Amino acid sequence: MTFKRRTHTCGELSETNIGEKIVLNGWVDTRRDLGGVIFIDLRDRYGITQVIFEPTYNEEMHKEGSKLRSEYVVAIEGTVRKRPADTENPNLPTGMIDVMVDKVILLNEAKTPPFPIKKSGDVNEDIRLEYRYLDLRGEKMQKNMLMRSKMYNSVRNFFNDQEFLEIETPYLMKSTPEGARDFLVPSRIHRGKFYALPQSPQTYKQLLMVSGFDKYFQIVKCFRDEDLRADRQPEFTQIDIEMSFVDQEDIFSLVEGLMVKLFKETKNQELETPIKRISFHEAMEKYGSDKPDLRFNMELKTLNHVFENTEFKVFKDAIDNNGIITGLLAEGCGDFTRNQLDVLTNYVKQLGAGGLIWMRVKEDGLEAPVAKFMSDEEKEGIIDSLSAKPGDLIFIISGPKMKSLSYMGSLRLEMARRLDLIKPDAKPSLLWVTNFPLLEWDEDTKRFYAMHHPFTSPNLDELDKLDNNPGDINARAYDLVLDGNEIAGGSIRIHDAELQSKMFDTLGISKEEADRKFGFLMNAFKYGAPPHGGIAFGFDRLAMLFAGEDSIRDVIAFPKTSSASSLMDDSPSNVDEDQLRELHIKVK
């Protein structure tokens, strides 16, 4: 089959092309037969052009045009003309012209698609994923993929301008589990041994700093075998960054420059810098989250001081056990019905909270089932602390500090949804969260775990606490948050072999285990490791937020489902016994 290659794309022609002979290649988007004249919208990834099969213009081609159906692939030769008066489409870039068809070549027929390509966004997601190659033809997915590609280019151009080296790290590496499960790859040559797919290039990028490559970045695939949700995938993409001879301020300055470029080139928005900073502890106490959404104001207030001498057992127990009493004001919500309040109570209980105390603010004080257990002074203290006024509604949760704050943070977001506090045109809310705890205690295993990873540096002026109070140490770690979503996280690393060994001891990692998992890194540190630090962006999540989507599956070309399967190519799948035998594996 021979055909002429296109002279223009389907989104390119305008009034400047009127009278020209052109060639278009694309898919039949829609076909309309209006009184013998056939109108076809021809589509490619650049746009849509209307082409006309008119019997009085070319009877033979009109007959050929009548055979065309949705999603047929065709080549069109024709003449550009100005659209007749009152038929223009100002909403289409090519809407002032159409093409009179001189010749059409059918390049490929198409079965009737399982869903209309124009309305693929309204189709059940399982069907969309099964026929992903068709879903990707739709306007939404085309737009998202084009935006993602644009973001790739912006990132690469930015780091090239900053004299960073893009260095690839291995996909087959040593298994060094750091929390999530590794994906393991059996070795055929080394019987009984396994590679792991990298959860991140963490150890490799630190080795690159030891190697003297002081500015590294990579847009890299990472793999984690973990339970999934809307913004998680078993394979995901990171913008990975590491630098030598830097401190936090250098990282912040670099990243803010990147964000300014991305917002300008992707969304045509001017981003104000410097980006606001907030400590982990302040974020938790004010917003109940280490990734707070600041597009609305509603803040939590700690009420421990109000109940220092309380006789109310629920609050007294919280204070006696070093817990917290946290309050939230919902302005103008005093008319919430008992049924609405019961729904909100059940909401926080399902999260794990013991309960929810609510109080309506009236002209003569507080109305609540528990009001009788509180003194007048305590009631006044609640109202003053929350700056409450008649017609408002107050929520209180008490108990273990971090859990209670987290429950109230979730309620804060739920109230924002119910009250429509987050507007579609709200300015983007970017902030740095800093001074994370270095470690977190796990009650089940009775040991500390690294809040970020075991290579994160403690604050240097708190090193004396490693022996006696490791839980009180803050880390030189930081997260970047956009609209209540963590989009990047990083830290200044430990570059001293002795301090790294001490960190392993604190985490309960024996010398033998540390040597087995991280010996290559520890050995490298003995040959002169520079101070270094970095950050990694969740690229899929960043693209999701820029595209205004709710799931990263809508910005990934071929994603997995929430159960980590691919409906399109039926993976994971069974393999032949011969393959398993070669790999020395038997499936039970």
Residue pairs with C-beta under 8 A, 6 or more apart in sequence:
1 105
1 107
3 25
3 75
3 105
3 107
4 23
4 75
4 77
5 23
5 25
6 23
6 24
6 25
6 75
7 22
7 23
7 24
8 17
8 22
8 23
8 24
9 24
9 44
9 46
9 47
10 24
10 26
10 42
10 43
10 44
10 46
10 47
10 48
10 49
10 94
11 44
11 46
11 47
11 48
11 49
11 93
11 94
12 46
12 47
12 94
13 22
13 49
13 80
13 94
13 97
13 99
14 93
14 94
14 96
14 97
15 82
15 96
15 97
17 80
17 97
18 80
18 81
18 82
18 97
19 79
19 80
19 81
20 79
20 80
21 77
21 78
21 79
21 102
22 77
22 78
22 79
22 80
22 99
23 75
23 76
23 77
24 42
24 44
24 49
24 51
24 75
24 76
24 78
24 99
25 44
25 73
25 74
25 75
25 76
25 107
26 42
26 43
26 44
26 49
26 73
26 74
26 76
27 42
27 43
27 44
27 71
27 72
27 73
27 74
27 110
27 137
28 40
28 41
28 42
28 43
28 68
28 69
28 70
28 71
28 72
28 73
28 74
29 40
29 41
29 42
29 43
29 48
29 70
29 117
29 118
30 40
30 41
30 70
30 118
31 38
31 39
31 40
31 68
31 69
31 70
32 38
32 39
32 40
33 39
33 66
36 55
36 62
37 52
37 53
37 54
37 55
38 52
38 53
38 54
38 62
38 65
38 66
38 68
39 50
39 51
39 52
39 53
40 50
40 51
40 52
40 53
40 65
40 68
41 48
41 49
41 50
41 51
42 48
42 49
42 50
42 51
42 74
42 76
43 137
45 142
45 146
47 92
47 93
47 94
48 92
48 94
49 94
49 97
49 98
49 99
50 83
50 89
50 94
50 98
50 99
51 76
51 78
51 98
51 99
51 100
51 101
52 98
52 99
52 100
52 101
53 61
53 62
53 64
53 65
53 66
53 101
53 104
54 62
54 100
55 62
57 100
57 101
58 100
58 101
58 102
61 101
61 102
61 103
61 104
64 104
64 106
65 101
65 104
67 106
68 74
68 104
68 106
69 109
69 110
69 112
70 110
70 112
70 113
70 117
71 110
71 113
71 117
72 106
72 108
72 109
72 110
73 106
73 107
73 108
73 110
74 104
74 105
74 106
74 107
75 104
75 105
75 107
76 99
76 101
76 103
76 104
77 101
77 102
77 103
77 104
78 99
78 100
78 101
78 102
78 103
79 99
79 100
79 102
80 97
80 98
80 99
81 97
81 98
81 99
81 100
82 96
82 97
83 89
83 95
83 96
83 97
83 98
88 95
88 96
89 95
89 96
90 96
113 131
113 134
114 127
114 131
114 134
115 123
115 127
115 128
115 131
115 134
117 134
117 137
117 138
118 138
118 139
119 138
120 128
120 134
120 135
120 137
120 138
120 140
120 141
121 138
121 140
123 135
125 553
126 561
126 567
128 135
129 135
129 553
129 559
129 561
129 566
129 567
129 568
130 567
130 568
131 568
132 557
132 558
132 568
133 568
135 141
136 142
136 145
136 557
140 554
141 554
143 547
144 543
144 547
144 549
144 554
144 555
145 555
145 557
147 266
147 543
147 546
147 547
147 555
148 543
148 547
148 555
150 265
150 266
151 262
151 266
151 539
151 542
151 543
151 546
152 219
154 261
154 262
154 265
154 266
155 217
155 219
155 239
155 258
155 262
156 166
156 219
157 261
158 257
158 258
158 261
159 166
159 215
159 217
159 241
159 258
162 215
162 254
162 257
163 215
164 215
164 216
164 217
164 241
165 213
165 215
165 216
165 217
166 216
166 217
166 218
166 219
167 208
167 213
167 216
167 218
168 218
168 220
169 198
169 201
169 204
169 205
169 208
169 218
169 220
170 198
170 204
171 197
171 198
171 221
172 185
172 195
172 196
172 197
173 195
173 196
173 197
173 198
173 204
174 195
174 196
174 517
174 520
175 182
175 184
175 194
175 195
175 196
176 182
176 196
176 203
176 517
176 518
178 199
178 202
178 450
178 453
178 454
179 449
179 453
180 199
180 224
180 225
180 226
181 224
181 225
181 226
182 196
182 197
182 199
182 223
182 225
183 196
183 197
183 223
183 224
183 225
183 234
184 194
184 195
184 196
184 197
185 194
185 195
185 196
185 197
186 193
186 194
186 583
186 584
186 585
187 193
187 194
187 195
187 583
188 582
188 583
188 584
191 584
192 584
197 223
198 204
198 222
198 223
199 222
199 223
199 224
200 222
200 238
200 240
200 536
201 218
201 220
201 222
201 238
201 240
202 453
202 455
203 455
203 518
203 520
203 521
205 216
205 218
205 240
205 242
205 534
206 242
206 455
206 493
206 521
206 524
206 529
206 532
207 520
207 521
207 524
208 216
208 242
209 216
209 242
209 243
209 244
209 495
209 529
209 530
209 532
210 524
210 525
210 527
210 528
210 529
210 530
212 244
214 243
214 244
214 245
214 530
215 243
215 244
216 240
216 241
216 242
216 243
216 534
217 239
217 240
217 241
217 242
218 238
218 239
218 240
219 237
219 238
219 239
219 240
219 539
220 237
220 238
220 240
221 235
221 236
221 237
222 235
222 236
222 237
222 238
223 234
223 235
223 236
224 234
224 236
225 234
226 232
226 234
228 234
228 560
228 562
228 563
228 564
229 562
230 550
230 551
230 552
230 553
230 562
231 485
231 538
231 540
231 541
231 544
231 551
231 552
232 552
233 540
233 552
233 553
233 556
233 559
233 560
234 560
234 564
235 560
236 538
236 539
236 540
236 552
237 538
237 539
237 540
238 536
238 537
238 538
238 539
239 488
239 536
239 537
239 539
239 542
240 534
240 536
241 251
241 254
241 255
241 490
241 534
241 535
241 536
241 537
242 532
242 533
242 534
243 250
243 251
243 254
243 532
243 533
243 534
244 530
244 531
244 532
245 530
245 531
245 532
246 492
246 531
246 532
246 533
247 492
247 531
247 533
248 434
248 476
248 478
248 492
248 533
250 533
251 478
251 490
251 492
251 533
251 534
251 535
252 274
252 275
252 432
252 478
255 480
255 488
255 535
256 273
256 274
256 275
259 271
259 273
259 275
259 430
259 480
260 271
260 273
262 542
262 546
263 269
263 270
263 271
263 428
264 270
264 271
266 546
267 546
269 428
271 428
271 430
275 430
275 431
275 432
275 480
276 294
276 430
276 431
276 432
277 431
277 432
277 433
277 434
278 286
278 292
278 431
278 432
278 433
278 434
279 433
279 434
279 435
280 290
280 433
280 434
280 435
280 436
280 437
280 474
281 435
283 289
283 290
283 291
283 292
283 433
284 290
284 402
284 405
284 406
284 409
285 300
285 302
285 326
285 405
286 292
286 299
286 300
287 293
287 294
287 299
287 300
287 409
287 412
288 300
288 326
288 405
288 406
288 407
288 408
288 409
288 410
288 411
288 412
289 406
289 409
289 413
289 484
290 433
290 436
290 479
290 486
291 433
291 479
291 481
291 484
291 485
291 486
292 409
292 431
292 433
292 481
292 484
293 413
293 416
293 422
293 429
293 483
293 484
294 429
294 431
295 421
295 422
295 423
295 426
295 427
295 429
295 483
295 484
296 416
296 421
296 422
298 328
298 329
298 330
298 412
298 415
298 416
298 421
300 326
300 327
300 328
300 405
300 408
300 409
300 412
301 326
301 327
301 328
301 329
301 385
301 386
302 324
302 325
302 326
302 327
303 325
303 326
303 327
303 381
303 382
303 385
303 396
304 318
304 319
304 324
304 325
305 381
305 385
306 325
306 378
306 381
306 382
306 385
307 315
307 316
307 319
307 325
307 378
307 381
308 319
310 316
310 319
310 374
310 375
310 378
311 373
312 370
312 373
312 374
312 378
314 357
314 370
314 398
315 325
315 398
317 323
318 324
318 325
318 398
318 399
318 404
319 325
321 400
322 401
323 398
323 399
323 400
323 401
323 404
324 398
324 399
324 400
324 401
324 404
324 405
325 396
325 397
325 398
325 404
326 396
326 397
326 398
326 404
326 405
326 408
327 382
327 385
327 386
327 394
327 395
327 396
328 386
328 394
328 395
328 396
328 408
328 411
328 412
328 415
329 386
329 387
329 388
329 392
329 393
329 394
330 336
330 392
330 393
330 394
330 395
330 415
330 419
331 389
331 391
331 392
332 391
332 392
333 392
333 393
333 415
333 419
334 360
334 361
334 362
334 390
334 391
334 392
334 393
335 391
336 393
341 358
344 356
344 358
344 395
344 411
344 414
345 355
345 356
345 358
347 410
347 411
347 414
348 355
348 356
348 397
348 407
348 408
348 410
348 411
349 355
349 356
351 406
351 407
351 410
352 403
352 407
353 397
353 399
353 403
353 404
353 407
354 399
355 397
356 395
356 396
356 397
356 411
357 368
357 370
357 395
357 396
357 397
357 398
358 368
358 393
358 394
358 395
358 396
359 366
359 367
359 368
359 370
359 371
359 382
359 393
359 394
359 395
359 396
360 366
360 367
360 368
360 392
360 393
360 394
361 367
361 383
361 388
361 389
361 390
361 391
361 392
361 393
361 394
362 390
363 390
365 371
365 376
365 379
365 383
366 374
366 379
366 382
366 383
366 394
371 379
374 382
382 388
382 394
382 396
386 392
386 394
388 394
395 408
395 411
397 404
397 407
397 408
397 411
398 404
413 484
415 421
416 422
428 482
428 483
429 481
429 482
429 483
429 484
430 480
430 481
430 482
431 480
431 481
432 478
432 479
432 480
432 481
433 478
433 479
433 480
433 481
434 477
434 478
435 459
435 474
435 475
435 477
436 451
436 452
436 474
436 475
436 477
436 478
436 479
437 451
437 471
437 473
437 474
437 475
438 450
438 451
438 456
438 458
438 459
438 470
438 473
438 474
438 475
438 477
439 448
439 449
439 450
439 451
439 470
439 471
439 473
439 506
439 507
440 448
440 449
440 451
441 447
441 448
441 449
441 471
442 448
442 449
447 507
447 508
448 470
448 471
448 506
448 507
448 508
449 507
450 456
450 503
450 507
451 475
451 477
452 475
452 477
452 489
452 491
453 491
454 500
454 503
454 504
454 507
454 509
455 491
455 493
455 494
455 500
455 503
455 521
456 475
456 476
456 477
456 491
456 492
456 493
456 494
457 475
457 476
457 491
457 492
457 493
457 494
457 495
457 499
457 533
458 466
458 473
458 474
458 475
458 476
458 503
459 473
459 474
459 475
459 476
460 476
462 472
462 473
462 474
463 499
465 472
465 473
466 473
466 502
466 503
466 506
470 506
475 491
476 491
476 492
476 533
477 489
477 490
477 491
477 492
478 489
478 490
478 491
478 535
479 486
479 488
479 489
479 490
480 486
480 487
480 488
480 489
480 535
480 537
481 487
482 542
482 545
483 545
485 541
485 545
486 538
486 541
487 537
487 538
487 541
487 542
487 545
488 535
488 536
488 537
488 538
488 542
489 535
489 536
490 533
490 534
490 535
490 536
491 533
491 534
492 531
492 532
492 533
493 532
493 533
493 534
494 500
494 503
495 525
495 529
495 530
495 531
495 532
496 525
496 529
497 522
497 525
497 526
497 529
500 521
500 522
500 525
501 511
501 514
501 522
504 510
504 511
504 513
504 514
504 518
509 517
514 522
515 522
540 552
540 555
540 556
541 552
543 552
543 555
544 550
544 551
544 552
544 554
544 555
547 554
547 555
549 555
552 559
553 559
558 566
558 568
560 566
561 567
564 572
565 571
565 572
580 586
580 587
